[in-house]
């Protein structure tokens, strides 16, 4: 188990290692294994990359992400421009069903609403707009309405965990309540925890995932 000072140093080193992040503009504080990120970045993808970099580390119990997006002059766009670009990129994405997603933009924040049948479609919509110029944040409020019933989905998720080289299926398991999945167990890193969550969302008919997995000390 690392001390807070050791973990702080490792977080700073990981941010420096991440090529898409300017670590000089990000402040790091650690208390009892909880990492707080502050400061300013020039784009939403950089903010997202900084958080993901910290999730890769061991001994991180939780992350408080307080980074602000400060757009430079060349990256600024009107809400109308962002809304049009977001609508177009969603329409062009073959993973997303047509005419199912609505886009709203306020002060650079993109809100996605609508209904899809699969989690990967919801995720694809968010990924499509995240890297657009001028975007300061994304709120994904798309709901999942499955066309198929859920049967034995917990067993299928367990098999998927066993096939995944990034997961220790002996320490992570799924419980189902209707179309919702509850994940239990202990992960080695936040990235492993995220991998398990995405694996559960990938099961057919799942409308919600409650992640109770803890990150091992």
C-alpha positions in Angstrom: 0.0 0.0 0.0 1.5 3.3 -1.1 1.5 6.4 1.2 -0.3 9.4 0.0 3.0 11.1 -0.9 4.0 8.1 -3.0 0.7 7.9 -4.7 0.8 11.6 -5.5 4.1 11.2 -7.1 2.9 8.3 -9.2 -0.2 10.3 -10.3 2.0 13.2 -11.4 4.3 10.8 -13.3 1.4 9.1 -15.0 0.0 12.5 -16.1 3.4 13.4 -17.4 3.6 10.1 -19.3 0.2 10.7 -21.0 1.0 12.5 -24.3 -2.4 14.2 -24.6 -2.2 15.9 -21.2 -0.3 19.0 -20.2 0.5 18.0 -16.6 1.9 21.4 -15.8 -1.6 22.8 -15.7 -3.1 20.1 -13.5 -2.8 20.1 -9.7 -2.8 16.8 -7.7 -3.8 16.3 -4.1 -4.1 12.9 -2.3 -5.6 12.1 1.0 -6.3 8.5 2.2 -6.0 7.2 -1.3 -8.5 9.7 -2.8 -7.0 11.7 -5.7 -8.2 15.2 -6.4 -7.4 16.8 -9.7 -7.7 20.5 -10.2 -6.5 23.1 -12.7 -7.3 24.0 -16.3 -7.0 22.2 -19.6 -7.6 23.4 -23.2 -10.1 20.8 -24.3 -12.6 18.3 -22.9 -10.7 15.3 -24.4 -7.6 16.4 -22.4 -9.7 16.5 -19.2 -11.1 13.0 -20.0 -7.6 11.7 -20.7 -6.3 13.0 -17.4 -9.0 11.2 -15.5 -8.5 8.0 -17.4 -4.7 8.1 -16.8 -5.3 8.3 -13.0 -7.7 5.3 -13.2 -4.9 3.2 -14.6 -3.0 3.4 -11.3 -3.1 0.9 -8.4 -4.0 2.1 -4.9 -6.4 4.8 -6.1 -9.5 4.5 -4.0 -11.5 7.3 -5.6 -11.1 10.3 -7.9 -12.5 13.8 -7.4 -12.2 15.4 -10.8 -12.4 19.2 -10.6 -10.6 20.2 -13.7 -12.0 23.1 -15.7 -12.0 23.4 -19.5 -10.6 26.7 -20.6 -11.0 27.0 -24.4 -8.5 28.9 -26.4 -9.7 31.4 -29.0 -9.3 29.0 -31.9 -11.3 26.3 -30.1 -14.3 28.4 -29.2 -17.5 27.7 -31.0 -21.1 29.0 -30.6 -23.6 26.6 -29.1 -25.3 26.5 -32.5 -22.1 25.4 -34.3 -21.5 22.7 -31.7 -25.1 21.4 -31.9 -24.9 21.2 -35.7 -21.5 19.4 -35.6 -22.8 17.0 -32.9 -26.0 16.2 -34.8 -24.0 15.5 -38.0 -21.3 13.3 -36.4 -24.1 11.2 -34.7 -25.9 10.9 -38.0 -22.8 9.7 -39.7 -21.9 7.1 -37.1 -23.2 3.7 -38.3 -23.2 2.3 -34.7 -26.0 4.8 -33.7 -29.6 4.2 -34.9 -30.9 7.1 -37.0 -33.3 9.6 -35.6 -33.1 8.2 -32.0 -30.8 10.8 -30.4 -31.5 14.5 -29.5 -28.7 17.0 -29.0 -28.9 20.1 -26.8 -26.0 22.5 -26.2 -25.7 25.2 -23.5 -22.5 27.1 -22.8 -20.4 24.4 -24.6 -22.0 21.5 -22.6 -23.6 18.9 -24.8 -26.6 16.9 -23.5 -27.7 13.8 -25.3 -31.2 12.3 -24.9 -33.2 9.6 -26.6 -33.6 5.8 -26.5 -31.4 3.0 -27.9 -31.5 -0.8 -27.5 -27.8 -1.4 -26.5 -25.3 0.2 -24.2 -22.7 0.3 -27.0 -25.0 2.7 -29.0 -25.3 5.0 -26.0 -21.5 4.9 -25.6 -20.9 5.5 -29.3 -23.0 8.6 -29.2 -21.0 10.1 -26.4 -17.7 9.2 -28.0 -18.8 10.9 -31.2 -19.3 14.3 -29.6 -16.6 14.2 -27.0 -13.8 15.3 -29.3 -15.7 18.0 -31.2 -14.1 21.5 -31.1 -15.7 23.8 -28.5 -17.2 21.1 -26.3 -16.6 21.7 -22.6 -18.4 18.6 -21.3 -21.0 15.9 -22.1 -24.1 14.8 -20.2 -25.2 11.4 -21.6 -28.9 11.0 -20.6 -29.7 8.4 -23.3 -31.8 5.6 -21.9 -31.6 1.9 -22.9 -34.8 0.2 -23.8 -34.0 -3.4 -24.8 -36.1 -5.2 -27.4 -35.0 -8.6 -26.0 -35.8 -10.2 -22.6 -33.0 -10.9 -20.2 -32.4 -14.5 -19.3 -29.4 -16.0 -17.5 -27.5 -12.7 -18.2 -25.5 -13.1 -15.0 -24.0 -16.4 -16.2 -23.2 -14.9 -19.6 -21.5 -11.9 -18.0 -19.4 -14.2 -15.8 -18.3 -16.1 -18.9 -17.4 -12.8 -20.6 -15.3 -11.9 -17.5 -13.5 -15.2 -17.7 -12.6 -14.6 -21.3 -11.3 -11.1 -20.6 -7.5 -11.1 -20.0 -7.8 -7.8 -18.1 -10.2 -9.2 -15.4 -9.7 -11.5 -12.5 -13.1 -13.3 -12.7 -12.5 -15.0 -9.4 -12.8 -11.7 -7.6 -15.5 -10.0 -9.6 -19.1 -11.3 -10.1 -22.5 -10.2 -11.4 -25.9 -10.3 -9.8 -29.1 -9.5 -11.9 -32.3 -8.0 -10.8 -34.6 -8.0 -13.8 -32.8 -6.0 -16.5 -30.3 -4.4 -14.0 -26.9 -5.8 -13.1 -25.1 -5.4 -9.8 -21.4 -5.9 -9.8 -19.6 -7.1 -6.7 -16.0 -7.9 -5.7 -12.6 -6.3 -5.7 -10.6 -5.0 -8.6 -6.8 -4.4 -8.8 -7.2 -1.0 -10.5 -9.9 1.5 -11.5 -9.3 0.5 -15.1 -10.1 -3.1 -14.2 -13.3 -1.9 -12.5 -14.2 0.1 -15.6 -13.5 -2.9 -17.8 -15.9 -5.0 -15.7 -18.6 -2.3 -15.8 -18.3 -2.1 -19.6 -18.4 -5.9 -19.9 -21.7 -5.9 -17.9 -23.2 -3.1 -20.1 -22.3 -5.1 -23.2 -24.8 -7.9 -22.2 -28.0 -7.9 -24.3 -31.0 -6.4 -22.6 -29.2 -4.7 -19.7 -30.7 -1.3 -18.9 -28.6 -0.4 -15.8 -25.4 -1.4 -14.0 -24.8 -0.7 -10.3 -21.0 -1.0 -9.7 -20.2 -2.0 -6.1 -16.7 -3.2 -7.0 -14.1 -1.8 -4.7 -10.5 -1.1 -5.7 -8.0 -3.2 -3.8 -5.5 -1.5 -1.5 
